[in-house]
Amino acid sequence: MKIRFLALSLSFLVAVSSIMGQENKPKPTLFGDFKGFYQTNLTKNTGEFTLNAARIGAKGSLNDLISYKVLVNFATLGSLTTKKNNDGSITEVKAKFGEVLQDAAVTLNFEKNFTFTMGQFKIPFGTDNLKSPLQIDFVNRPLLTKVTPELRDVGGNFMYSNESLIPIELQAGIFNGAGANKVETDRTLNYAFRGVFKVIPQVSVSANYYGGRLTNSDVNIIDFGTTVKVDNFQFDAEYAMRDADSLNMDFKRKSFSIYTYALYTFKVPTKYFQGIQPAVRYEYFEPDDNLTDNEQSRFTVGLSFLLNANSVNQIKINYEILDYKASNIDAVKKLYIALQTAF
C-alpha cells in the first residue's frame, strides 16, 4: 500500500512539474487536502483508524475560454490482482487504479455568467453532496446520501449564475448514470437540475431534481435545502425523496431522508487554534415505505477546533447515536476524532 501510494504520488507530481516547466505555457495551480479520523464504536467496544481523503489536484486556464481541473484521491487506491504457478510463485501482477480519479473535467467559459463542463465531476444535486470532505461540518456525511444519487459521474453540465438583482445559480446536466469510475451498461442518460436562490444575503434556498435509470430501476429524486448564515451562526436543513420503479418486476419503493443542523463559531485566538465551533445535527431516514420498523434516526454532537485562518484546517470531535425503530436492534453509539488540513 505504501509503495503504491508513493509511486502514484511521484508520477502525478512529475507530470505536473513537467507541465509547469514548459515555457510560455499557463501554469496550473496545485492544491490538495487530507482528512483522517479515529472512530470507536462505544456499543461494541471496537475502534479503527480511517483515511478518508488524501487528495492532490491541479487546476488552471489555457485562456479566457478554457479551464480545467484534475483531482485524485490516494485514499482509494484500487486493487492489485496476481496470478500464481502451482508452486506459489507469482507470474503476473495487474494494478487497477481507476478508483483514484475523482475529477477530470474541462470547462468552457462562454460568458461571464455561463459555462459548460464536460468530463467526470460532481453531479449538480444537493447542498451537502457538493461540499468537499473538508467542507462538511461533521466527520461523516448525513444519512441523506442513501437517498441522493452518486456524488460523481461522467457527463456534461451547463451552469448560469447571476449576482445582480436576485442572486441565482442554475445548472442542468446529463450523465451516464453509472457513477464515477464505473462502466455504463444500459446506454441510457440520466439528467440533473439544480437551482439556488439567495432570498436575502443571509438566506439561500435550493431545489434539485435527478431522473433516469439506476440499478435496473427508473428513479426520480427531488431535494430541497436551505442555509441561513447570520454573523457566526449557521443553520442548514435538507430533504430528499427517491421514487424507484423496478424494470423487471412489479416493485415500487419510496425512500426519503431529512437532516437539520446548527453551529456557532467562537473566535478564540490561542497558540494552537483560532476558534471553536460547537455543532448539533439531527437526521431521519426511511429506506423503504413498503416496510415497517426499518426507519433510522441519528443525533450528532460535534466540537471543532479551527487551527488557523483557513477554516477547513480543523480537529473535529463528534459523538453520535444511531437509533433503529425496530425494537430488536440496539442503538449504536460512536465517537470520532478527526484531523483535516488543506493547501
C-alpha positions in Angstrom: 0.0 0.0 0.0 2.7 2.5 0.9 4.7 1.6 -2.2 1.7 2.1 -4.5 0.9 5.4 -2.8 4.5 6.7 -3.2 4.6 5.6 -6.9 1.3 7.3 -7.7 2.3 10.4 -5.9 5.6 10.7 -7.6 4.1 10.0 -11.0 1.5 12.7 -10.5 4.0 15.3 -9.3 6.4 14.6 -12.1 3.7 15.0 -14.7 2.6 18.3 -13.2 6.1 19.6 -12.8 6.8 18.8 -16.5 3.8 20.9 -17.5 4.7 23.7 -15.2 8.3 23.7 -16.6 7.2 24.4 -20.2 8.0 27.9 -21.4 5.2 30.2 -22.4 2.5 27.8 -21.0 -0.1 28.9 -18.5 1.0 27.3 -15.2 -1.6 25.2 -13.3 -2.3 25.7 -9.6 -1.6 22.7 -7.3 -3.9 22.1 -4.4 -4.6 19.2 -2.0 -6.2 18.1 1.2 -6.0 15.4 3.9 -8.7 14.0 6.2 -8.3 11.1 8.6 -10.1 10.0 11.7 -10.2 7.5 14.5 -13.6 6.1 15.3 -14.6 3.9 18.2 -17.9 2.0 18.5 -18.8 2.5 22.1 -21.7 -0.1 21.8 -19.4 -2.9 20.6 -16.2 -1.6 22.2 -14.3 -1.6 18.9 -12.2 1.0 17.1 -10.2 1.8 14.0 -8.3 4.5 12.0 -9.7 5.6 8.6 -8.1 7.6 5.9 -11.0 9.5 4.3 -9.1 11.8 1.9 -5.6 12.2 0.7 -6.1 14.2 -2.4 -3.9 16.1 -4.8 -5.2 18.2 -7.7 -4.3 20.7 -10.4 -6.4 23.4 -12.0 -5.9 26.3 -14.3 -6.8 28.0 -17.5 -5.4 27.8 -21.0 -7.0 31.1 -22.0 -10.2 33.1 -21.2 -12.3 30.4 -22.8 -10.9 27.1 -21.5 -10.2 26.0 -17.9 -9.6 22.5 -16.4 -9.4 20.6 -13.2 -7.9 17.2 -12.3 -8.3 15.7 -8.8 -7.1 12.3 -7.5 -7.7 10.7 -4.1 -5.0 8.3 -2.9 -7.2 7.2 0.0 -9.0 5.0 -2.6 -6.0 3.2 -4.1 -7.8 0.5 -6.0 -6.6 -3.1 -6.0 -3.8 -5.5 -7.2 -4.5 -8.9 -8.7 -1.9 -11.6 -9.1 -1.6 -14.9 -11.0 0.5 -17.7 -9.5 2.0 -21.0 -10.6 1.3 -24.3 -8.9 4.4 -23.8 -6.8 3.0 -20.5 -5.5 5.4 -18.2 -7.4 3.8 -15.0 -8.9 3.7 -14.9 -12.7 1.6 -11.8 -13.3 0.6 -8.7 -11.4 -2.1 -6.3 -12.6 -3.0 -3.0 -10.9 -6.3 -1.3 -11.1 -6.2 2.4 -10.1 -9.4 3.7 -11.7 -10.9 4.4 -8.3 -8.2 7.0 -7.6 -9.6 9.5 -10.1 -12.2 11.9 -8.8 -12.4 14.9 -11.1 -11.1 15.2 -14.7 -13.0 18.0 -16.5 -12.7 20.8 -19.0 -14.9 23.9 -18.7 -15.8 26.4 -21.5 -16.4 29.9 -20.1 -18.5 31.3 -22.9 -19.6 34.4 -21.0 -19.0 35.8 -17.5 -22.2 34.1 -16.2 -22.4 31.0 -18.5 -20.2 27.8 -18.5 -20.3 24.3 -19.9 -18.3 21.5 -18.3 -17.6 18.0 -19.7 -15.7 15.1 -18.1 -16.0 13.4 -14.7 -17.1 15.7 -11.8 -19.7 16.1 -9.1 -23.3 15.9 -10.1 -25.1 19.2 -9.6 -27.5 17.8 -7.0 -28.0 18.6 -3.3 -26.2 21.0 -1.0 -24.3 18.5 1.2 -23.3 16.4 -1.9 -21.5 19.4 -3.5 -19.3 20.0 -0.4 -15.8 18.5 -0.3 -14.9 16.2 2.6 -13.3 19.1 4.4 -16.2 21.5 3.9 -18.8 19.3 5.6 -19.3 20.4 9.2 -19.2 16.9 10.7 -16.8 14.0 10.4 -19.2 12.0 8.2 -21.9 12.8 5.7 -25.6 12.6 6.6 -27.9 9.6 6.0 -29.3 11.7 3.2 -26.6 10.3 0.9 -28.5 6.9 1.0 -31.3 8.7 -1.0 -29.4 11.0 -3.3 -27.5 9.9 -6.5 -23.8 9.2 -6.7 -21.5 12.1 -5.8 -19.7 12.0 -9.2 -20.4 10.8 -12.7 -19.3 11.3 -16.3 -21.3 13.8 -18.4 -21.8 17.4 -19.4 -23.3 20.3 -17.4 -24.4 23.8 -18.2 -24.3 26.5 -15.4 -25.7 30.0 -15.4 -25.1 32.4 -12.5 -26.0 36.0 -11.8 -25.3 38.0 -8.7 -27.3 41.1 -9.8 -30.8 41.7 -8.6 -31.8 38.4 -7.0 -28.6 36.2 -6.9 -29.3 33.0 -8.7 -27.4 29.9 -9.9 -29.0 27.4 -12.4 -27.5 24.1 -13.5 -28.6 21.4 -15.9 -26.6 18.3 -16.8 -26.8 14.9 -18.4 -24.8 11.9 -17.1 -24.2 8.3 -17.8 -25.8 7.2 -14.5 -23.2 4.6 -13.6 -21.3 6.9 -11.2 -17.6 7.8 -11.0 -15.1 5.3 -12.5 -17.8 2.8 -13.4 -18.6 1.4 -16.9 -22.0 2.3 -18.3 -24.1 -0.8 -19.1 -27.6 0.3 -20.1 -26.6 3.0 -22.5 -29.2 5.5 -21.2 -28.6 9.0 -20.0 -29.7 10.5 -16.7 -30.3 14.2 -16.0 -30.0 16.6 -13.1 -31.2 20.1 -12.5 -30.3 22.4 -9.6 -31.4 26.0 -8.7 -30.0 28.1 -5.9 -31.6 31.4 -4.9 -30.5 33.9 -2.3 -33.7 35.2 -0.8 -31.7 37.7 1.2 -28.0 37.9 1.8 -28.3 35.7 4.9 -30.7 33.1 3.4 -30.3 30.8 0.4 -32.7 28.0 -0.8 -32.1 25.3 -3.3 -34.2 22.9 -5.4 -32.9 19.8 -7.1 -34.1 17.1 -9.4 -32.5 13.9 -10.7 -34.1 11.4 -13.1 -33.2 8.4 -15.1 -32.2 4.8 -14.6 -30.2 3.4 -11.7 -29.6 -0.2 -10.6 -32.2 -1.5 -13.0 -34.9 0.9 -11.8 -36.4 4.1 -13.1 -35.8 6.7 -10.4 -36.9 10.2 -9.7 -35.2 12.1 -6.9 -36.1 15.5 -5.5 -34.2 17.6 -3.0 -34.8 20.9 -1.2 -32.4 22.7 1.1 -31.9 25.9 2.9 -28.9 27.6 4.5 -29.1 30.5 7.0 -25.9 32.4 7.9 -26.1 35.3 10.4 -22.7 36.5 11.7 -21.1 33.4 13.3 -24.3 31.4 13.4 -25.3 28.9 10.7 -28.3 26.7 10.2 -28.8 24.1 7.5 -31.7 21.8 6.5 -32.1 19.5 3.6 -34.8 17.0 2.5 -34.5 14.3 -0.3 -37.0 11.8 -1.6 -36.4 9.0 -4.1 -39.1 7.1 -6.1 -37.8 3.8 -7.6 -39.8 1.7 -10.1 -38.2 -1.7 -10.9 -37.9 -2.6 -14.6 -38.2 -6.3 -14.2 -40.9 -6.8 -11.5 -43.9 -5.1 -10.1 -42.0 -3.3 -7.4 -42.1 0.4 -6.4 -40.2 1.8 -3.5 -40.2 5.3 -2.0 -37.4 6.4 0.4 -36.7 9.7 2.0 -34.3 11.4 4.4 -34.1 14.8 6.2 -31.5 16.5 8.4 -31.1 19.7 10.2 -28.0 21.1 11.9 -26.8 24.3 13.6 -23.4 25.5 14.6 -21.8 28.6 16.0 -18.2 29.8 15.6 -16.5 31.3 18.6 -13.3 33.2 17.7 -10.7 32.2 20.4 -7.2 33.1 19.3 -4.7 30.9 21.1 -1.3 29.4 20.4 -2.8 26.2 19.0 -6.2 27.2 17.5 -8.1 30.3 16.4 -11.6 29.3 17.2 -14.0 26.6 18.4 -17.2 25.5 16.7 -19.9 23.6 18.6 -22.5 21.9 16.4 -25.5 19.7 16.6 -27.3 17.6 13.9 -30.4 15.5 13.8 -31.3 13.1 10.9 -34.1 10.8 9.9 -34.0 8.1 7.2 -36.8 6.0 5.8 -35.2 3.4 3.4 -38.5 1.8 2.2 -42.0 2.9 2.9 -43.3 -0.6 2.0 -41.8 -1.9 5.2 -42.4 -1.1 8.8 -39.9 -0.6 11.7 -37.0 0.0 9.4 -36.6 3.7 10.0 -33.4 5.2 11.4 -32.6 8.4 13.2 -29.2 9.8 14.2 -28.2 12.5 16.6 -24.7 14.0 16.5 -23.0 16.5 18.8 -19.7 18.0 17.4 -16.9 20.2 18.6 -14.4 21.6 16.1 -11.1 23.4 16.7 -10.1 25.8 13.9 -6.4 25.6 13.6 -5.7 28.8 11.6 -7.3 31.4 9.4 -8.2 28.8 6.8 -11.4 27.4 8.4 -11.1 23.9 6.8 -8.0 23.1 8.8 -9.6 21.6 11.9 -9.6 19.0 14.6 -13.1 17.5 14.9 -14.7 15.6 17.7 -18.1 14.0 17.1 -20.3 11.9 19.3 -23.3 10.2 17.6 -26.2 8.0 18.5 -27.8 5.9 15.7 -31.3 4.7 16.7 -33.3 2.0 14.9 -37.1 1.9 15.2 -37.0 -1.9 15.3 -37.1 -3.0 19.0 -34.7 -5.9 18.4 -31.8 -3.7 17.3 -29.8 -1.8 19.8 -28.7 1.9 19.3 -25.2 2.3 18.1 -23.0 4.9 19.8 -19.8 6.2 18.2 -17.1 8.7 18.9 -15.0 10.2 16.2 -11.7 12.2 16.4 -10.7 13.7 13.0 -7.8 15.7 11.7 -8.1 17.6 8.4 -5.9 20.1 6.5 -5.6 21.6 3.1 -3.1 23.5 1.0 
